[in-house]
Amino acid sequence: MIGTAVVAALLLTSCGQSGDSDGDEKKSASDSGGKSAVKATEPLVATYDGGLYVLDGTSLKIVEDIPLKGFNRVNPAGDDRHVVVSTSKGFQLLDAGGAELTDVTFPGAEPGHVVRHAGRTVLFTDGTGEIRIFDPKDLGDGEPKTATHKTDSPHHGVAVELENGELLTTVGDKDGGFGISVLDEDRKEIARNEDCPGVHGEATAKGEAVVIGCQDGVLLYRDGEIKKIDSPDDYGRIGNQAGSDRSPVVLGDYKTDEDAELERPEQISLINTETGKLELVDLGTSYTFRSLARGPHGEALVLGTDGKLHTVDPDSAEVTGSVDVIDKWREPLDWQQPRPALFVRDHTAYVSDPAQKKLHAIDLETGKKTGTAELPSAPNEISGVDLPGSAH
């Protein structure tokens, strides 16, 4: 077994803005977001320079190669059929099961984070500051009924809606984010904290504790209150996180060199949302923002540049296992350039290998490689649909 058991689920948040696209999207047969015939079971989606590969999740066979120019990003849409694609024009819905782009779009410059929680999917558009919220159960019947909210100023941000209808969103301006605001069901502000320079990323833990990253720690929202948890270093940036709804501990990255052109960190952070304790773990290898995930038992997973998938027990803060997956690699300076990525769904970890143009499936219970896809072009981002009954 690759790691120790403690929790379940997966929450991947993505960050950054999309690049150029010339709009040569392939639409669905219905051109209304409706479902077409199933071509892929438990589909996966990998981006490459010039398009998207839709793969069958069980066979790892490519079922469709969809041309789509520009730097595009992919995130689960919240159901077992669809994936959200971020293009330069906004968010666009991909019917991954039918292996076709639909014409359901949420336009806006610089589409950013996609968050699924409590039966809601929340889209944050950086260039406009607009937040869109919908029920993923409505997908497949044209454009879903969508609630909207607009932040005071556009910025690279993120938002999440909680079980009770509260909306937590970052606050910022053209220079970036610097805090969070919590709104009630009527969208009246009930809590606010602006002590979060460089605000970035989101993860939700057990008990709906929400962690937002800062350059000097994190902001924790729990039980109606916002608390700052400081990093042990003056500059201790946590900008990418992964959480589980069965664990109080959030996995985060950790950087300490504010002046680095590109820091390649070898420490990760573990934030306990019950105790307020932030603990650092030395991995002995670097990793990137696409390297973090959670396993089916709540274990923290990190894909290292040593080519190994490392398992960390979030309670003991110990590395409990490592398995070889790909060759050693080095993070490119340009964040949009392909680098290995990790996507976890249920008991399987999917790891992309741009250098070899491959995508591997790893059984997290045994640590064994269960399949490999050979791809025509180097994959960049990977994602997929949610499985029925899976936690986020």
C-alpha positions as CSV (number, residue, x, y, z in Angstrom):
1,M,0.0,0.0,0.0
2,I,1.4,3.4,-0.9
3,G,0.2,5.3,2.1
4,T,-1.5,5.2,5.5
5,A,-5.2,5.5,5.9
6,V,-6.9,8.5,7.5
7,V,-9.3,10.3,5.2
8,A,-10.9,10.5,1.7
9,A,-11.3,12.7,-1.2
10,L,-9.8,15.1,-3.5
11,L,-9.9,18.8,-4.0
12,L,-7.8,20.3,-6.7
13,T,-7.9,23.8,-7.3
14,S,-6.3,25.3,-10.3
15,C,-4.8,28.7,-10.6
16,G,-3.6,31.3,-13.1
17,Q,-5.1,32.7,-16.2
18,S,-5.7,31.1,-19.5
19,G,-3.8,32.0,-22.7
20,D,-4.9,32.8,-26.2
21,S,-7.5,30.9,-28.2
22,D,-8.7,31.5,-31.7
23,G,-12.1,30.0,-31.1
24,D,-11.9,26.9,-33.3
25,E,-13.9,24.9,-30.7
26,K,-15.7,21.7,-31.6
27,K,-19.3,22.0,-30.5
28,S,-21.6,19.2,-29.3
29,A,-24.1,17.7,-31.7
30,S,-26.9,19.4,-29.9
31,D,-25.1,22.8,-29.6
32,S,-27.1,23.3,-26.4
33,G,-25.0,21.6,-23.8
34,G,-27.2,18.5,-24.1
35,K,-25.8,15.0,-23.7
36,S,-24.6,13.1,-26.7
37,A,-23.9,9.3,-26.9
38,V,-21.4,8.1,-24.3
39,K,-17.9,7.5,-25.9
40,A,-15.8,7.5,-22.7
41,T,-16.4,5.7,-19.4
42,E,-15.1,7.6,-16.3
43,P,-13.5,10.1,-18.8
44,L,-10.2,11.8,-18.3
45,V,-9.1,15.0,-20.1
46,A,-5.5,16.0,-20.9
47,T,-4.6,19.3,-22.4
48,Y,-1.8,19.7,-25.0
49,D,-0.5,22.5,-27.1
50,G,-3.3,22.8,-29.7
51,G,-6.2,20.8,-28.1
52,L,-7.6,18.3,-25.7
53,Y,-7.4,14.6,-25.4
54,V,-10.5,12.8,-24.0
55,L,-9.5,9.4,-22.7
56,D,-11.6,6.5,-21.4
57,G,-10.7,6.3,-17.8
58,T,-10.9,2.5,-17.7
59,S,-8.9,1.6,-20.8
60,L,-6.8,4.8,-21.1
61,K,-7.6,4.9,-24.8
62,I,-8.0,8.2,-26.5
63,V,-11.6,8.5,-27.7
64,E,-11.3,12.0,-29.1
65,D,-8.7,14.6,-30.0
66,I,-10.4,18.0,-29.9
67,P,-8.6,20.9,-31.5
68,L,-8.5,24.0,-29.3
69,K,-5.7,26.5,-29.8
70,G,-4.2,28.5,-27.0
71,F,-3.3,27.7,-23.4
72,N,-6.3,25.9,-22.0
73,R,-7.0,24.5,-18.5
74,V,-9.3,21.8,-17.2
75,N,-11.2,21.1,-14.0
76,P,-13.9,18.7,-12.9
77,A,-17.3,20.3,-13.3
78,G,-18.8,18.5,-10.4
79,D,-20.7,15.6,-12.0
80,D,-19.8,12.3,-13.6
81,R,-20.1,13.6,-17.2
82,H,-18.6,17.1,-17.6
83,V,-15.3,19.0,-17.3
84,V,-14.8,22.8,-17.3
85,V,-12.3,24.1,-19.8
86,S,-10.8,27.5,-19.3
87,T,-9.9,29.4,-22.5
88,S,-9.0,33.0,-23.2
89,K,-12.7,33.7,-23.7
90,G,-14.0,32.3,-20.5
91,F,-15.2,29.0,-19.1
92,Q,-16.6,26.4,-21.5
93,L,-18.3,23.2,-20.7
94,L,-16.9,19.9,-22.1
95,D,-19.2,16.9,-22.3
96,A,-16.4,14.5,-21.5
97,G,-18.6,11.4,-21.6
98,G,-19.7,12.3,-25.1
99,A,-16.2,13.6,-25.9
100,E,-17.5,16.9,-27.3
101,L,-17.3,20.6,-26.4
102,T,-20.7,22.1,-25.9
103,D,-21.7,25.7,-26.6
104,V,-22.4,26.4,-22.9
105,T,-19.9,29.1,-22.0
106,F,-19.4,31.6,-19.1
107,P,-17.6,34.4,-20.9
108,G,-15.1,36.7,-19.2
109,A,-11.4,37.5,-19.3
110,E,-8.9,35.4,-17.4
111,P,-11.0,32.5,-16.1
112,G,-9.4,31.2,-12.9
113,H,-10.3,28.8,-10.2
114,V,-13.1,26.2,-10.3
115,V,-14.2,24.9,-6.9
116,R,-16.7,22.1,-6.2
117,H,-18.1,21.8,-2.7
118,A,-21.4,21.1,-1.0
119,G,-23.1,20.2,-4.2
120,R,-22.2,23.5,-5.9
121,T,-19.6,24.4,-8.5
122,V,-18.2,27.9,-8.3
123,L,-16.3,29.7,-11.1
124,F,-14.2,32.7,-10.4
125,T,-13.3,35.0,-13.4
126,D,-10.2,37.0,-12.5
127,G,-10.5,39.6,-15.2
128,T,-14.0,40.7,-14.1
129,G,-14.2,39.6,-10.5
130,E,-17.4,37.8,-11.3
131,I,-18.4,34.6,-9.4
132,R,-20.8,32.2,-10.9
133,I,-22.5,29.4,-8.9
134,F,-24.5,26.4,-10.2
135,D,-25.7,23.0,-9.3
136,P,-23.7,20.4,-11.3
137,K,-26.8,18.2,-11.4
138,D,-28.2,20.7,-13.9
139,L,-25.5,20.1,-16.4
140,G,-26.4,18.4,-19.6
141,D,-29.6,20.2,-20.1
142,G,-28.2,23.4,-21.7
143,E,-26.9,26.2,-19.6
144,P,-27.5,25.6,-15.9
145,K,-29.3,28.0,-13.7
146,T,-26.6,30.2,-12.3
147,A,-26.4,32.6,-9.3
148,T,-23.8,35.4,-9.6
149,H,-21.9,37.7,-7.4
150,K,-19.3,40.3,-8.2
151,T,-16.3,41.2,-6.1
152,D,-15.5,44.9,-5.5
153,S,-12.5,44.7,-7.8
154,P,-11.2,42.2,-10.3
155,H,-8.2,40.1,-9.1
156,H,-6.8,36.7,-9.2
157,G,-9.1,35.1,-6.7
158,V,-11.2,32.1,-5.6
159,A,-14.6,31.5,-4.0
160,V,-16.4,28.6,-2.3
161,E,-20.1,28.3,-1.3
162,L,-20.7,26.4,2.0
163,E,-23.5,24.1,3.0
164,N,-25.4,26.8,4.8
165,G,-25.3,29.1,1.7
166,E,-22.5,31.3,2.9
167,L,-20.1,32.5,0.2
168,L,-16.4,32.9,1.0
169,T,-14.5,34.9,-1.5
170,T,-11.1,36.5,-1.8
171,V,-10.8,40.3,-1.8
172,G,-8.2,42.2,-3.8
173,D,-7.4,44.7,-6.6
174,K,-5.4,45.0,-9.7
175,D,-2.2,44.4,-7.7
176,G,-3.5,41.1,-6.3
177,G,-5.5,39.6,-3.5
178,F,-5.0,40.6,0.2
179,G,-7.8,39.0,2.2
180,I,-11.1,37.2,2.3
181,S,-14.8,38.2,2.8
182,V,-17.6,35.9,4.0
183,L,-21.2,36.7,2.9
184,D,-24.4,35.2,4.2
185,E,-27.2,33.7,2.1
186,D,-28.4,37.2,1.3
187,R,-24.9,38.2,0.3
188,K,-24.4,40.6,3.2
189,E,-20.9,40.5,4.7
190,I,-20.6,38.8,8.0
191,A,-16.8,38.4,8.3
192,R,-13.7,39.9,6.7
193,N,-9.9,39.8,7.1
194,E,-7.4,41.6,5.0
195,D,-4.2,40.2,6.6
196,C,-3.4,37.9,3.8
197,P,-0.8,39.4,1.3
198,G,-0.7,37.5,-2.0
199,V,-3.9,35.6,-1.3
200,H,-4.0,32.4,-3.4
201,G,-5.6,29.0,-3.5
202,E,-8.4,27.3,-1.5
203,A,-9.0,24.0,0.2
204,T,-11.9,22.8,2.4
205,A,-11.3,20.3,5.2
206,K,-13.4,18.3,7.6
207,G,-16.2,20.3,9.2
208,E,-16.2,22.9,6.4
209,A,-13.0,24.5,7.6
210,V,-11.7,26.6,4.7
211,V,-8.1,27.4,4.2
212,I,-6.9,30.3,2.0
213,G,-3.2,30.7,1.3
214,C,-1.1,33.8,2.0
215,Q,2.6,34.8,1.5
216,D,3.0,34.6,5.3
217,G,0.7,31.7,6.3
218,V,-3.0,31.0,5.8
219,L,-6.4,32.4,6.7
220,L,-8.7,29.8,8.3
221,Y,-12.5,30.2,8.3
222,R,-14.2,27.9,10.7
223,D,-17.4,28.0,12.7
224,G,-18.1,31.6,11.6
225,E,-14.7,33.0,12.5
226,I,-11.6,33.9,10.5
227,K,-8.2,33.1,12.1
228,K,-4.7,33.9,10.8
229,I,-2.2,31.0,11.0
230,D,1.3,32.4,10.5
231,S,4.1,30.7,8.7
232,P,7.3,30.0,10.7
233,D,9.2,32.2,8.3
234,D,8.6,35.9,7.6
235,Y,8.0,35.0,4.0
236,G,6.5,31.5,4.0
237,R,4.2,31.4,1.0
238,I,1.4,28.9,0.8
239,G,-0.4,29.2,-2.6
240,N,-1.7,25.8,-3.5
241,Q,-3.6,23.5,-1.2
242,A,-5.4,20.1,-1.3
243,G,-8.1,19.1,1.3
244,S,-10.3,16.3,2.3
245,D,-13.8,16.4,3.8
246,R,-12.8,13.6,6.2
247,S,-9.6,15.2,7.5
248,P,-9.0,18.4,9.5
249,V,-5.5,18.7,7.9
250,V,-5.0,20.6,4.7
251,L,-1.9,19.9,2.5
252,G,-0.2,22.9,1.1
253,D,3.0,23.9,-0.7
254,Y,5.6,26.1,1.0
255,K,8.1,28.6,-0.4
256,T,10.5,30.9,1.4
257,D,12.5,32.8,-1.2
258,E,10.6,35.9,-2.1
259,D,13.2,37.0,-4.6
260,A,13.6,33.8,-6.5
261,E,12.9,33.8,-10.2
262,L,11.5,30.3,-9.7
263,E,11.8,28.6,-6.3
264,R,11.8,24.8,-6.3
265,P,10.7,24.0,-2.8
266,E,11.4,20.8,-1.0
267,Q,9.1,21.4,2.0
268,I,5.3,21.0,2.1
269,S,3.0,22.4,4.8
270,L,0.3,20.6,6.8
271,I,-2.3,22.9,8.3
272,N,-4.4,21.4,11.1
273,T,-7.7,23.3,11.0
274,E,-8.8,22.0,14.5
275,T,-5.6,22.9,16.4
276,G,-4.4,25.8,14.2
277,K,-1.0,24.3,14.0
278,L,1.1,24.6,10.8
279,E,3.8,21.9,10.4
280,L,6.4,21.6,7.7
281,V,7.6,18.3,6.2
282,D,10.9,17.9,4.3
283,L,10.5,15.8,1.2
284,G,14.0,15.7,0.0
285,T,12.8,16.6,-3.5
286,S,11.1,19.5,-5.2
287,Y,7.6,19.6,-6.7
288,T,5.3,22.0,-8.4
289,F,1.8,23.4,-8.1
290,R,0.4,20.4,-10.1
291,S,2.0,17.9,-7.6
292,L,-0.5,18.0,-4.7
293,A,-3.5,15.8,-4.1
294,R,-5.3,13.7,-1.5
295,G,-5.8,9.9,-1.6
296,P,-8.8,7.8,-0.8
297,H,-7.9,7.5,2.9
298,G,-7.0,11.1,3.3
299,E,-3.3,10.6,2.8
300,A,-1.4,13.5,1.4
301,L,0.1,12.8,-2.0
302,V,3.0,14.7,-3.6
303,L,4.5,14.1,-7.1
304,G,8.2,14.9,-6.7
305,T,10.8,15.9,-9.4
306,D,12.6,12.7,-8.4
307,G,9.9,10.9,-10.4
308,K,8.3,9.4,-7.3
309,L,4.8,9.7,-5.8
310,H,5.3,10.3,-2.1
311,T,2.7,9.6,0.6
312,V,2.6,11.7,3.8
313,D,0.5,10.9,6.8
314,P,-1.3,14.2,7.6
315,D,-1.5,13.4,11.3
316,S,2.0,12.2,12.0
317,A,3.6,14.5,9.3
318,E,5.7,11.6,8.2
319,V,6.5,10.4,4.7
320,T,5.1,6.8,4.8
321,G,5.8,5.6,1.3
322,S,7.2,6.5,-2.1
323,V,6.8,4.7,-5.5
324,D,8.7,5.2,-8.7
325,V,6.4,6.5,-11.5
326,I,8.4,8.5,-14.1
327,D,12.0,9.6,-14.7
328,K,13.5,12.6,-12.8
329,W,12.4,15.9,-14.2
330,R,12.9,19.7,-13.6
331,E,10.3,22.3,-13.4
332,P,10.4,24.8,-16.4
333,L,10.6,28.5,-15.7
334,D,7.4,29.3,-17.6
335,W,4.5,28.0,-15.6
336,Q,2.5,27.4,-18.7
337,Q,5.0,25.0,-20.1
338,P,4.2,21.2,-19.6
339,R,5.4,19.5,-16.5
340,P,4.3,16.3,-14.9
341,A,0.9,16.6,-13.2
342,L,-1.1,14.6,-10.6
343,F,-4.8,14.0,-10.7
344,V,-6.4,11.6,-8.1
345,R,-9.8,10.1,-8.4
346,D,-11.1,7.4,-6.0
347,H,-8.3,4.9,-5.5
348,T,-6.3,5.8,-8.7
349,A,-3.6,8.4,-9.2
350,Y,-3.1,9.6,-12.8
351,V,0.4,11.0,-13.5
352,S,1.3,12.7,-16.8
353,D,4.8,12.4,-18.3
354,P,5.2,15.2,-20.9
355,A,8.8,14.1,-21.7
356,Q,7.7,10.6,-22.8
357,K,4.2,11.7,-24.0
358,K,2.5,9.3,-21.6
359,L,-0.1,9.2,-18.9
360,H,0.1,6.6,-16.2
361,A,-2.5,5.1,-13.8
362,I,-1.4,4.1,-10.3
363,D,-3.4,1.9,-7.9
364,L,-3.0,3.8,-4.6
365,E,-3.7,0.7,-2.5
366,T,-0.9,-1.4,-4.0
367,G,1.4,1.3,-5.5
368,K,1.3,-0.7,-8.8
369,K,1.1,0.9,-12.2
370,T,-2.2,-0.4,-13.8
371,G,-2.1,1.3,-17.2
372,T,-0.3,3.7,-19.5
373,A,-1.6,5.8,-22.3
374,E,0.7,6.7,-25.2
375,L,-0.2,10.2,-26.4
376,P,0.6,11.9,-29.7
377,S,1.7,15.2,-28.0
378,A,3.1,16.1,-24.6
379,P,0.3,16.4,-22.1
380,N,0.1,19.5,-19.8
381,E,-2.8,19.6,-17.4
382,I,-4.9,16.5,-16.6
383,S,-8.4,16.3,-15.0
384,G,-11.5,14.2,-15.2
385,V,-15.1,13.9,-14.2
386,D,-16.2,13.0,-10.6
387,L,-17.3,9.5,-9.9
388,P,-20.8,8.9,-8.5
389,G,-20.7,9.1,-4.7
390,S,-17.1,10.5,-4.6
391,A,-16.1,13.1,-2.1
392,H,-14.4,16.4,-3.1
